[in-house]
Amino acid sequence: MKAAITSAIAIAILTVSLAGCADQSPAPSSATATTPPAPSSTPPAPSSTPPAPVAPTITDEDRAAISVAVSSRDTAALTPYLADPTNVILCASGGIGPRAPVDVVTDMDQRLASAALPWDFALPATTIDNYRAHAYGSYFPTDGLVARSADTQILTFSFTGARISTVFMCPDEGLVVE
């Protein structure tokens, strides 16, 4: 009997304790009650392919740095921008072909050392369109960087992503527009 009384007291204490844990807030009125959305019968389909990474592109700051490197004859500063390999094309010679960045710098130093400064990297679109209309037109892509020296040497950089993929050098603008 003593065990039955002890159990009854324990149940009473537990009941009182649990009553204190109950939510004491008033029930919402029917005017403000919201019904939670019903679960969807079909789960969302998982993405079958991860998003494609965004390819890096040459920035305006990169273009400016390339222009400064050429204008200051600091062609070694172009090294971080050069693809490996970089295609080097010499106008009227058939070109050199794929070159390591260090060799591209040497090629540019040798061929552009005699160019009269300054280099003009802001050629009118009509001038570049004229270059495109001739035999070497493929070396003047719309996203390329084109320059003409004071003595009309031509230099073009073509890009693949954020790297210079082709360097086109011509000793005289007249050869480009023949």
Secondary structure, DSSP 4 states (H G I P E B T S, - for coil): -HHHHHHHHHHHHHHHHHHTTS--SPPPPTTT--PPPPPPSSPPPPPSSPPPPPPP---HHHHHHHHHHHHTT-GGGGGGGEEEEEEEEETTTT--EEE-HHHHHHHHHHHHTTPPSPEE----HHHHHHHHTSTTGGGS-TT-EEEEETT--EEEEEEETTEEEEEEEES-HHHHT-
